[in-house]
Amino acid sequence: MPKYRFHGLAALVAVFALIAAACSNDTTSPAAGTSGSTGTGVCASVDTSGSDALANICKSGTVRVATDAKYKPASWYDVKDGSWNGFDVDVAREIAKRLGVNVDLQAQKWDVITAGSWNDRWDLSVGSMTDTVAREKLFDFTPAYYYTPAGIAVNEANTSVQDISTDLDGKKICVGVATTYQDYLKKTLVLGKSAPPFDFQIDNATIETFGTDTDALDALALGDGIRCDAVASAVPIEQAYIDDGGPVKLVGDPIYFEPLSIAIDKNAPVDETSLDDAISKIVTDMHNDGTLSSLSQQWWHTDLTTSSGG
């Protein structure tokens, strides 16, 4: 990833302006000029006099989606042109289209999203969230819309890490906060029933957390062992970082495979049942008609939607 250095007060102001822009919302309409639902899709048959979550979305004409602004190529906010991009972004837009509403994309911190109890600030998380047993207490999950291998990256200058099961014991490993990779290193990770079994291969890791996985990779890129000895993240995210010129490399085989699902807050102030049913059907339809496979090929250059093996 390119690094930028700023000097002086004017540059500092510019930085804050970029941050503010990155945290802004993006509303994409499935049909130009619409202020409510388009009269098509799921919402065409929803009674908007109701008070449940789906009725409220159809009534307002907008589904609010939380995602990550720094998780390229799954989702990222381009401050240069003020646009959202990525696989998760296109999935969210397609879901809104099939509902028949606009999509309001919101940059939210991952640890805030995964904490649950969203207090009606957004309706869905379309942010590559792994279905885990712990998270099932907080969220209703749709069927997995794709799967990713989790893996280990080290600085490109590293020569000491050859065997993940032995060479990383006791080492400092950087991860995104509130991720399954952090849970894996803590040996508390229990994936949902659709995930294949795995073993904990790393003992006594010193874990350093960052706001998002890309920040962890930036720390690794500073040099071998300077901030961390390795990063645990999704292999496609690590590979995208490498493809963008990041001085890191992948080592070993994937440590586990994770089913990634759309999450809906179980503690929402209104009934979420019909929304969960509608989004789950949309995900299934997108699998069946090849939409998810096509988007995966576009963004990941491989089909990650058909099985947990990638």
SEDREN-302025 format. One record per residue: residue number from 1; residue in one letter; y, x, z of N, C-alpha, C in turn. Coordinates in steps of 0.1 Angstrom, whole numbers, plus 5000, padded with zeros to 4 digits. Each point is the difference from the previous one (the first is absolute). Layout:
N
(node NUM A (Y X Z) (Y X Z) (Y X Z)) ...
END
This chain:
310
(node 1 M (4988 5008 5000) (5012 4992 5000) (5012 5009 5000)) (node 2 P (5011 4996 4992) (5012 5008 5000) (5007 4999 5014)) (node 3 K (5006 5010 5004) (5008 5000 5012) (5015 5001 4997)) (node 4 Y (5008 4993 5007) (5014 5000 4998) (5008 5005 5012)) (node 5 R (5010 5009 4998) (5008 5004 5011) (5014 4996 4998)) (node 6 F (5006 4995 5011) (5014 4995 5000) (5009 5008 5009)) (node 7 H (5012 5001 4996) (5009 5008 5008) (5013 4992 5001)) (node 8 G (5006 5001 5012) (5013 4994 5002) (5000 4985 5004)) (node 9 L (5012 4995 5004) (5001 4986 5005) (4997 4991 4988)) (node 10 A (5006 5003 4988) (4998 4990 4989) (4985 4998 4997)) (node 11 A (4993 5011 5001) (4985 4999 4997) (4993 4992 5011)) (node 12 L (5005 5002 5012) (4993 4993 5011) (5003 4985 4998)) (node 13 V (5012 4996 4996) (5003 4986 4997) (4991 4995 4989)) (node 14 A (4998 5008 4990) (4991 4997 4989) (4986 4997 5004)) (node 15 V (4995 5009 5010) (4986 4998 5005) (4999 4986 5006)) (node 16 F (5010 4997 5009) (4999 4987 5007) (5000 4988 4990)) (node 17 A (5008 5002 4989) (5001 4990 4990) (4986 4998 4993)) (node 18 L (4994 5011 4997) (4986 4999 4994) (4990 4994 5009)) (node 19 I (5001 5003 5013) (4991 4994 5010) (5002 4985 5000)) (node 20 A (5013 4996 5001) (5003 4986 5000) (4995 4993 4988)) (node 21 A (5001 5006 4988) (4995 4994 4988) (4985 4999 5000)) (node 22 A (4993 5010 5006) (4986 5000 5000) (4994 4989 5009)) (node 23 C (5008 4996 5010) (4996 4990 5009) (5004 4986 4996)) (node 24 S (5007 4999 4988) (5004 4987 4996) (4988 4992 4994)) (node 25 N (5002 4988 4998) (4990 4991 4995) (5001 4999 4984)) (node 26 D (4989 4998 4994) (5000 4998 4985) (4994 4986 4998)) (node 27 T (5007 4991 4993) (4995 4987 4997) (4997 4999 4985)) (node 28 T (4988 4998 4997) (4996 4999 4986) (4995 4985 4997)) (node 29 S (5006 4995 4989) (4997 4986 4997) (4989 4999 4989)) (node 30 P (4991 4990 5002) (4990 4998 4989) (5006 4993 4988)) (node 31 A (5012 4994 5002) (5006 4993 4989) (5015 5000 5002)) (node 32 A (5007 5005 4990) (5015 5002 5002) (5007 4987 5004)) (node 33 G (5009 5001 5010) (5009 4989 5003) (4994 4991 5011)) (node 34 T (4988 5003 5005) (4994 4991 5010) (5005 5003 5014)) (node 35 S (5002 4989 5007) (5004 5002 5014) (4990 4995 5010)) (node 36 G (4990 4993 4995) (4989 4996 5008) (4987 5003 4992)) (node 37 S (4989 4992 5003) (4988 5003 4993) (5002 4995 4985)) (node 38 T (4992 5006 4991) (5002 4998 4986) (4994 4987 4995)) (node 39 G (4992 4993 5009) (4993 4988 4996) (4987 5004 4993)) (node 40 T (4996 5013 5001) (4987 5004 4994) (4993 5007 5011)) (node 41 G (4987 5004 4998) (4993 5008 5009) (4995 4991 5012)) (node 42 V (4997 5007 5011) (4995 4993 5012) (5010 4990 5005)) (node 43 C (5012 5004 5000) (5010 4991 5007) (5003 4987 4993)) (node 44 A (4995 4999 4987) (5002 4988 4993) (4992 4988 5006)) (node 45 S (4990 5003 5008) (4992 4990 5006) (5001 5000 5015)) (node 46 V (5010 5007 5006) (5002 5000 5014) (5010 4990 5005)) (node 47 D (4997 4993 5010) (5009 4991 5006) (5011 5007 5008)) (node 48 T (5012 5002 4995) (5010 5008 5007) (5007 4993 5012)) (node 49 S (4995 4988 5002) (5005 4993 5013) (4993 5005 5012)) (node 50 G (4989 5007 4998) (4993 5006 5011) (5007 5011 5007)) (node 51 S (4995 5005 5011) (5006 5010 5008) (4992 5013 5001)) (node 52 D (4989 5000 4993) (4991 5012 5001) (5006 5011 4991)) (node 53 A (4994 5012 5001) (5006 5012 4994) (5001 4999 4985)) (node 54 L (4989 4994 4993) (5000 4999 4986) (5011 4990 4995)) (node 55 A (5001 4989 5008) (5010 4990 4996) (5014 5006 5001)) (node 56 N (5002 5008 5010) (5013 5006 5002) (5004 5010 4989)) (node 57 I (4990 5007 4996) (5002 5010 4989) (5003 4992 4987)) (node 58 C (4992 4989 4997) (5003 4993 4988) (5013 4992 5000)) (node 59 K (5004 4996 5012) (5013 4993 5002) (5011 5010 4998)) (node 60 S (4999 5012 5005) (5011 5010 4999) (5000 5006 4986)) (node 61 G (4989 5000 4993) (4999 5007 4987) (4998 5015 5001)) (node 62 T (4997 5005 5011) (4999 5015 5002) (4989 5003 5010)) (node 63 V (4992 5010 4996) (4990 5006 5009) (5005 5014 5004)) (node 64 R (5001 5002 5013) (5006 5012 5006) (4988 5010 5002)) (node 65 V (5001 5012 4994) (4989 5009 5001) (5005 5014 5006)) (node 66 A (4993 5004 5010) (5003 5013 5006) (4991 5011 4994)) (node 67 T (5006 5011 4997) (4993 5011 4994) (5007 5013 5003)) (node 68 D (4994 5011 4996) (5005 5014 5003) (5009 5005 4989)) (node 69 A (5011 5005 5003) (5010 5006 4990) (4997 5014 4996)) (node 70 K (4990 5006 5007) (4997 5015 4997) (4985 5002 4999)) (node 71 Y (4993 4992 4992) (4985 5001 4999) (4996 5001 4986)) (node 72 K (5006 5009 4992) (4998 5001 4986) (4985 5005 4998)) (node 73 P (4993 4994 4990) (5004 4990 4990) (4997 4986 5004)) (node 74 A (4996 4997 5013) (4997 4987 5004) (5013 4991 5000)) (node 75 S (5010 5006 5007) (5013 4993 5001) (5011 5010 5003)) (node 76 W (5011 4999 4993) (5011 5008 5004) (5013 4994 4994)) (node 77 Y (5011 5003 5007) (5013 4995 4996) (5008 5012 4993)) (node 78 D (5004 4998 4988) (5007 5011 4993) (5015 4998 5002)) (node 79 V (5006 5009 5008) (5014 4998 5003) (5009 5003 4988)) (node 80 K (4994 5007 4990) (5009 5003 4988) (5003 4988 4993)) (node 81 D (4991 4991 4998) (5003 4988 4992) (4999 4987 5008)) (node 82 G (4997 5001 5013) (4999 4989 5009) (4989 4990 4997)) (node 83 S (4988 5006 4997) (4989 4992 4996) (4987 5003 5008)) (node 84 W (4992 4990 5002) (4987 5002 5006) (4989 5003 4989)) (node 85 N (4991 5008 5003) (4989 5004 4991) (4987 5001 5007)) (node 86 G (4989 5000 4992) (4987 5003 5006) (4990 4989 4999)) (node 87 F (4987 5004 5003) (4989 4991 4999) (5002 4988 5009)) (node 88 D (5003 5003 5013) (5002 4989 5010) (5011 4991 4996)) (node 89 V (5011 5006 4994) (5012 4992 4996) (4996 4990 4989)) (node 90 D (4992 5005 4990) (4996 4991 4989) (4990 4990 5005)) (node 91 V (4991 5003 5009) (4991 4990 5006) (5009 4989 5007)) (node 92 A (5010 5004 5008) (5008 4990 5007) (5007 4991 4990)) (node 93 R (5005 5006 4989) (5007 4992 4990) (4991 4990 4993)) (node 94 E (4988 5005 4997) (4990 4991 4994) (4996 4988 5009)) (node 95 I (4999 5003 5013) (4997 4990 5010) (5011 4989 5000)) (node 96 A (5012 5005 5000) (5012 4991 5000) (5000 4991 4987)) (node 97 K (4997 5007 4989) (4999 4993 4987) (4990 4989 5001)) (node 98 R (4988 5002 5006) (4989 4990 5000) (5003 4990 5011)) (node 99 L (5008 5003 5010) (5005 4990 5009) (5010 4991 4993)) (node 100 G (5008 5006 4991) (5011 4993 4993) (5013 5001 5007)) (node 101 V (5002 5012 5007) (5012 5003 5008) (5005 5013 4997)) (node 102 N (5012 5004 5005) (5006 5013 4999) (4993 5009 5011)) (node 103 V (5001 5013 4998) (4996 5009 5011) (5011 5008 5005)) (node 104 D (5001 5000 5014) (5010 5008 5007) (4993 5012 5006)) (node 105 L (5001 5012 4994) (4994 5012 5005) (5008 5006 5011)) (node 106 Q (4994 5004 5011) (5007 5005 5011) (4994 5013 5005)) (node 107 A (5009 5011 5001) (4995 5012 5005) (4999 5000 5015)) (node 108 Q (4988 5001 5006) (4998 4999 5014) (4992 5012 5005)) (node 109 K (5003 5004 5012) (4992 5011 5006) (4986 4996 5002)) (node 110 W (4991 5009 4997) (4985 4997 5000) (4996 4997 5014)) (node 111 D (5005 5007 5010) (4995 4996 5014) (5005 4987 5004)) (node 112 V (5012 4995 4995) (5005 4987 5003) (4991 4989 4993)) (node 113 I (4996 5003 4987) (4992 4990 4993) (4986 4999 5007)) (node 114 T (4994 5011 5004) (4987 5000 5005) (4999 4995 5015)) (node 115 A (5012 4999 5006) (5000 4995 5014) (4998 4985 5001)) (node 116 G (5002 4993 4988) (4998 4986 5000) (5012 4993 5007)) (node 117 S (4998 4986 5002) (5011 4992 5006) (5013 5002 4993)) (node 118 W (5000 4997 4987) (5012 5002 4991) (5011 4991 5003)) (node 119 N (4998 4990 5008) (5011 4990 5003) (5007 4995 4988)) (node 120 D (4992 4997 4990) (5005 4993 4988) (5011 5008 4992)) (node 121 R (4999 5013 5001) (5009 5009 4993) (4995 5002 4985)) (node 122 W (4987 4999 4998) (4994 5000 4987) (4987 4993 5000)) (node 123 D (4995 4997 4989) (4988 4991 4999) (4987 5008 4998)) (node 124 L (5000 5011 4992) (4988 5008 4997) (5003 5014 5001)) (node 125 S (4990 5008 5002) (5000 5014 4998) (4992 5004 4988)) (node 126 V (5006 5004 4989) (4993 5005 4989) (5003 5015 5000)) (node 127 G (4992 5008 5008) (5004 5014 5002) (4987 5008 5002)) (node 128 S (4989 4997 4993) (4988 5008 5001) (4995 5001 5015)) (node 129 M (5000 4989 5007) (4996 5000 5014) (4984 4999 5000)) (node 130 T (4994 5009 5008) (4986 5000 5001) (4996 4990 5010)) (node 131 D (4989 4992 4997) (4994 4990 5009) (4992 5008 5010)) (node 132 T (5005 4999 5013) (4992 5006 5011) (4997 4989 5010)) (node 133 V (4991 5003 5009) (4996 4990 5010) (5012 4998 5010)) (node 134 A (5007 5011 5003) (5012 4998 5009) (5010 4992 4993)) (node 135 R (5003 5002 4988) (5011 4992 4993) (4996 4986 4998)) (node 136 E (4987 4997 4999) (4996 4986 4998) (5004 4991 5012)) (node 137 K (5003 5006 5011) (5005 4993 5012) (5014 4995 4998)) (node 138 L (5007 5007 4991) (5015 4997 4997) (5002 4993 4987)) (node 139 F (4991 5002 4990) (5003 4996 4987) (4988 4992 4994)) (node 140 D (5003 4991 4991) (4990 4995 4990) (5001 5008 4988)) (node 141 F (4988 5004 4995) (5000 5009 4988) (4994 4992 4989)) (node 142 T (5006 5002 4988) (4994 4995 4988) (4988 5009 4996)) (node 143 P (4992 4996 4990) (4990 5009 4995) (5007 5013 4995)) (node 144 A (4993 5011 5001) (5006 5013 4996) (5005 4999 4986)) (node 145 Y (5012 5005 4997) (5004 5000 4986) (4998 5014 4993)) (node 146 Y (4998 5010 5008) (4995 5013 4995) (4995 5008 5011)) (node 147 Y (4994 5012 4997) (4994 5009 5010) (5005 5014 4997)) (node 148 T (5001 5008 5011) (5004 5014 4997) (4992 5009 5009)) (node 149 P (4997 5012 4995) (4994 5010 5009) (5010 5007 5008)) (node 150 A (4997 5002 5013) (5009 5008 5008) (4995 5014 5000)) (node 151 G (5010 5010 5000) (4996 5014 4998) (5009 5009 5007)) (node 152 I (4997 5013 4999) (5008 5011 5007) (5007 5008 4989)) (node 153 A (5012 5003 5003) (5008 5010 4992) (5005 5011 5008)) (node 154 V (5000 5012 4995) (5006 5012 5007) (5010 5006 4990)) (node 155 N (5008 5009 5006) (5010 5007 4992) (4993 5008 4989)) (node 156 E (5006 5002 4988) (4993 5006 4989) (4997 5015 5003)) (node 157 A (5007 5006 5010) (4997 5014 5004) (4989 5001 5009)) (node 158 N (4994 4989 5006) (4990 5001 5010) (4987 5005 4994)) (node 159 T (4993 5009 5007) (4987 5004 4996) (4989 4998 5011)) (node 160 S (5005 4996 5011) (4991 4999 5012) (4992 4987 5001)) (node 161 V (5005 4990 4994) (4993 4986 5001) (4991 4998 4988)) (node 162 Q (4988 5002 5002) (4989 4998 4990) (4991 4988 5003)) (node 163 D (4997 4999 5013) (4991 4990 5005) (5007 4991 5010)) (node 164 I (5003 4987 4996) (5008 4991 5008) (4993 4998 5014)) (node 165 S (4987 5000 5000) (4993 4997 5013) (5001 5011 5010)) (node 166 T (5004 5012 4996) (5001 5011 5010) (5013 5007 5000)) (node 167 D (5007 5001 4989) (5012 5009 4999) (5012 4993 5005)) (node 168 L (5000 4987 5002) (5012 4993 5005) (4999 4996 5015)) (node 169 D (4990 5004 5007) (4998 4997 5014) (5012 5007 5008)) (node 170 G (5007 4992 5008) (5011 5005 5008) (5012 5004 4992)) (node 171 K (5001 4997 4987) (5012 5003 4992) (5010 4989 5001)) (node 172 K (5013 5003 4996) (5010 4990 5000) (5000 4993 4986)) (node 173 I (4998 4987 5001) (4999 4992 4988) (5011 4990 5000)) (node 174 C (5008 4999 4989) (5011 4991 4999) (4995 4987 4993)) (node 175 V (5005 4988 5005) (4997 4987 4994) (5012 4991 5001)) (node 176 G (4999 4989 4993) (5010 4989 5001) (4997 4993 5013)) (node 177 V (5010 4996 5007) (4998 4993 5013) (4994 4986 4998)) (node 178 A (4992 4996 5009) (4993 4987 5000) (4991 4998 4988)) (node 179 T (4994 5011 4995) (4991 4999 4989) (4986 5001 5004)) (node 180 T (4991 4997 4991) (4986 5001 5003) (4996 5015 5001)) (node 181 Y (5008 5009 4994) (4997 5014 5000) (5003 5005 5014)) (node 182 Q (5010 4995 5007) (5003 5004 5014) (4988 4995 5009)) (node 183 D (4996 4987 4997) (4988 4995 5008) (4987 5008 4997)) (node 184 Y (4999 5004 4988) (4988 5008 4997) (5000 5013 5008)) (node 185 L (5011 5007 5001) (5000 5013 5007) (4999 4997 5015)) (node 186 K (5004 4989 5005) (4998 4996 5014) (4986 4995 5003)) (node 187 K (4993 4998 4989) (4986 4995 5001) (4999 4985 5005)) (node 188 T (5011 4993 4997) (5000 4985 5004) (4999 4991 4988)) (node 189 L (4999 5005 4988) (5000 4992 4988) (4987 4992 4999)) (node 190 V (5002 4987 4999) (4988 4991 4996) (5005 4991 4989)) (node 191 L (4994 5003 4988) (5005 4992 4988) (4993 4987 4999)) (node 192 G (5006 4991 4992) (4994 4986 4998) (4986 5001 4994)) (node 193 K (4993 4989 5000) (4986 5000 4996) (4998 5004 4985)) (node 194 S (5010 4999 4992) (4999 5003 4985) (5000 5015 4997)) (node 195 A (5003 5008 5011) (5001 5014 4997) (4986 5007 5003)) (node 196 P (4997 5010 4992) (4988 5008 5002) (5001 5008 5013)) (node 197 P (4989 5004 5006) (5000 5007 5013) (5005 5015 4997)) (node 198 F (5004 5006 5011) (5005 5014 4999) (4998 5007 5013)) (node 199 D (5002 5013 5000) (4999 5008 5012) (5013 5006 5003)) (node 200 F (5003 5003 5013) (5012 5007 5004) (4996 5015 4999)) (node 201 Q (5007 5007 4992) (4996 5014 4997) (5009 5010 5007)) (node 202 I (5011 4996 5005) (5010 5009 5006) (5002 4998 5015)) (node 203 D (4998 5011 5008) (5001 4999 5014) (5013 5006 5005)) (node 204 N (5005 4993 5011) (5012 5006 5007) (5012 5003 4992)) (node 205 A (5003 4993 4990) (5012 5002 4992) (5012 4998 5008)) (node 206 T (5010 5008 4997) (5014 4998 5005) (5007 4992 4990)) (node 207 I (5004 4987 5003) (5005 4991 4991) (5015 5000 5000)) (node 208 E (5007 5002 4989) (5014 4998 4999) (5003 4989 4990)) (node 209 T (5008 4990 5005) (5003 4988 4992) (5014 5000 4994)) (node 210 F (5000 4994 4988) (5013 4999 4992) (5002 4985 4996)) (node 211 G (5012 4997 4996) (5003 4986 4996) (4991 4995 4989)) (node 212 T (4997 5008 4991) (4991 4996 4989) (4992 5012 4995)) (node 213 D (4989 4998 4992) (4992 5010 4996) (5007 5011 4992)) (node 214 T (5010 4996 4992) (5007 5009 4992) (5008 5010 5008)) (node 215 D (5005 4995 5012) (5007 5009 5009) (4990 5011 5006)) (node 216 A (4988 4996 5002) (4990 5009 5005) (4997 5010 4989)) (node 217 L (4999 4996 4988) (4997 5010 4989) (5012 5009 4998)) (node 218 D (5012 4995 5002) (5012 5009 4999) (4999 5011 5011)) (node 219 A (4995 4996 5012) (4999 5010 5011) (4989 5011 4996)) (node 220 L (4989 4995 4994) (4990 5009 4996) (5005 5010 4989)) (node 221 A (5008 4995 4991) (5005 5008 4989) (5009 5011 5004)) (node 222 L (5005 5000 5013) (5009 5010 5005) (4993 5014 5001)) (node 223 G (4987 4999 5001) (4992 5013 5000) (4987 4998 5009)) (node 224 D (4991 5008 4997) (4987 4999 5007) (5002 5003 5015)) (node 225 G (4997 4989 5008) (5001 5001 5015) (5014 5000 5006)) (node 226 I (5010 4998 4992) (5014 5000 5005) (5002 4988 5008)) (node 227 R (4997 4988 4995) (5001 4987 5007) (4987 4995 5003)) (node 228 C (4990 5002 4991) (4987 4994 5002) (4990 5008 4991)) (node 229 D (4988 4999 5004) (4989 5007 4993) (4994 4992 4989)) (node 230 A (5002 4987 5001) (4994 4991 4990) (5007 4986 5001)) (node 231 V (4998 4992 4990) (5004 4986 5000) (4988 4991 4997)) (node 232 A (4999 4989 5007) (4990 4990 4997) (5007 4988 4995)) (node 233 S (4996 4995 4988) (5007 4989 4993) (4990 4995 4990)) (node 234 A (5005 4990 4992) (4993 4995 4989) (5000 5010 4988)) (node 235 V (4988 5003 4995) (4999 5010 4989) (5009 4997 4989)) (node 236 P (5002 4988 4995) (5009 4997 4989) (5014 5004 5003)) (node 237 I (5004 4998 5013) (5014 5003 5004) (5002 5015 5000)) (node 238 E (4990 5007 5005) (5000 5015 5000) (5000 5005 4986)) (node 239 Q (4992 4994 4991) (4999 5005 4987) (5014 4998 4992)) (node 240 A (5006 4988 5003) (5013 4997 4994) (5010 5011 5004)) (node 241 Y (5000 5003 5013) (5009 5011 5005) (4998 5013 4993)) (node 242 I (4987 5003 4998) (4997 5013 4993) (5005 4999 4985)) (node 243 D (4998 4989 4994) (5004 4998 4986) (5015 5001 4998)) (node 244 D (5007 4997 5011) (5015 5001 5000) (5005 5014 5003)) (node 245 G (4990 5009 5002) (5004 5014 5003) (4999 5004 5014)) (node 246 G (4995 4992 5009) (4999 5003 5014) (4990 5012 5002)) (node 247 P (5003 5010 5007) (4992 5012 5002) (4989 4998 5010)) (node 248 V (4991 4990 4998) (4989 4997 5008) (4987 4998 4991)) (node 249 K (4989 5000 5006) (4987 4998 4993) (4990 4993 5008)) (node 250 L (4992 4993 4993) (4989 4992 5007) (4988 5009 5003)) (node 251 V (4994 4997 5011) (4988 5008 5004) (4989 4990 5004)) (node 252 G (4987 5004 4997) (4989 4992 5004) (4999 4986 4994)) (node 253 D (4990 4993 5004) (4997 4986 4995) (5008 4990 5009)) (node 254 P (5002 4988 4995) (5007 4990 5008) (4993 4998 5014)) (node 255 I (5008 4998 5010) (4995 4998 5013) (4995 4986 5003)) (node 256 Y (5006 4990 4993) (4995 4986 5001) (5007 4993 4988)) (node 257 F (4995 4988 4998) (5006 4991 4990) (5006 4988 5007)) (node 258 E (5012 4996 4996) (5007 4989 5007) (5002 4988 4991)) (node 259 P (4997 4988 5005) (5003 4987 4992) (5014 4996 5003)) (node 260 L (5009 4999 4990) (5014 4997 5002) (5003 4985 4997)) (node 261 S (5006 4994 5009) (5002 4985 4999) (5015 4996 5002)) (node 262 I (5003 4988 4996) (5013 4994 5003) (4999 4994 5014)) (node 263 A (5010 5002 5009) (4999 4996 5013) (5010 4988 5003)) (node 264 I (4996 4991 5008) (5008 4988 5004) (5000 5000 5016)) (node 265 D (5012 4998 5006) (5001 5001 5014) (4993 4988 5007)) (node 266 K (4991 5002 5009) (4993 4990 5007) (5009 4993 5010)) (node 267 N (5010 5008 5005) (5009 4995 5010) (5013 4994 4995)) (node 268 A (5000 4996 4987) (5011 4994 4994) (5004 4986 5007)) (node 269 P (5013 4997 5000) (5004 4988 5007) (4996 4987 4993)) (node 270 V (4995 5001 4988) (4995 4988 4992) (4986 5002 4996)) (node 271 D (4993 4990 4996) (4986 5000 4996) (4999 5008 4987)) (node 272 E (4991 5011 5000) (4998 5008 4988) (4988 4997 4992)) (node 273 T (4992 4990 5005) (4987 4998 4994) (5001 4998 4985)) (node 274 S (5008 4991 4995) (5001 4997 4986) (5005 5012 4992)) (node 275 L (5009 5008 5006) (5005 5012 4993) (4989 5010 4998)) (node 276 D (4992 5002 5011) (4989 5009 4999) (4990 4996 4989)) (node 277 D (4997 4987 5000) (4991 4995 4990) (5005 5002 4986)) (node 278 A (5013 4998 4998) (5006 5001 4987) (5001 5014 4995)) (node 279 I (5004 5010 5009) (5001 5014 4996) (4986 5005 4998)) (node 280 S (4990 4996 5008) (4986 5005 4998) (4995 4996 4986)) (node 281 K (5003 4987 4996) (4995 4996 4987) (5007 5007 4989)) (node 282 I (5013 5003 5002) (5007 5007 4989) (4994 5014 4999)) (node 283 V (4997 5007 5011) (4994 5013 4999) (4987 5000 4993)) (node 284 T (4991 4990 5003) (4987 4998 4993) (5002 4997 4986)) (node 285 D (5010 4992 4996) (5003 4997 4986) (5005 5013 4993)) (node 286 M (5008 5008 5006) (5005 5012 4994) (4989 5010 4998)) (node 287 H (4989 5000 5009) (4988 5008 4997) (4993 4995 4988)) (node 288 N (4998 4987 5000) (4991 4994 4990) (5006 5001 4986)) (node 289 D (5014 4999 4999) (5006 5000 4986) (5004 5014 4996)) (node 290 G (4997 5010 5008) (5003 5014 4996) (5014 5005 5003)) (node 291 T (5008 4992 5006) (5014 5004 5003) (5000 5012 5009)) (node 292 L (4993 4999 5011) (5000 5011 5010) (4994 5013 4993)) (node 293 S (4990 4999 4993) (4994 5012 4993) (5011 5006 4990)) (node 294 S (5007 4992 4993) (5010 5005 4991) (5011 5007 5007)) (node 295 L (5005 4994 5011) (5010 5006 5008) (4996 5013 5006)) (node 296 S (4987 5001 5005) (4995 5012 5005) (4999 5011 4990)) (node 297 Q (4996 4997 4988) (5000 5010 4989) (5014 5005 4997)) (node 298 Q (5010 4990 5000) (5013 5004 4997) (5006 5010 5011)) (node 299 W (4998 4997 5013) (5006 5008 5010) (4991 5011 5006)) (node 300 W (4987 4998 5000) (4991 5010 5006) (4992 5008 4989)) (node 301 H (5000 4995 4988) (4993 5006 4988) (4985 5000 5003)) (node 302 T (4996 4990 5008) (4985 4998 5001) (4999 4986 5007)) (node 303 D (4988 4994 4999) (4999 4987 5006) (4995 5001 5014)) (node 304 L (5009 4997 5010) (4997 5001 5014) (4997 4986 5006)) (node 305 T (4998 4990 4991) (4999 4986 5005) (4986 4995 5000)) (node 306 T (4990 5007 4995) (4987 4994 4998) (4990 5003 5011)) (node 307 S (5002 5011 5007) (4990 5003 5011) (5007 5010 5009)) (node 308 S (4994 5002 5012) (5006 5009 5010) (4997 5014 4996)) (node 309 G (4993 5002 4989) (4997 5014 4995) (5011 5004 4990)) (node 310 G (5009 4992 4997) (5011 5003 4991) (4996 4998 4985)) 
END
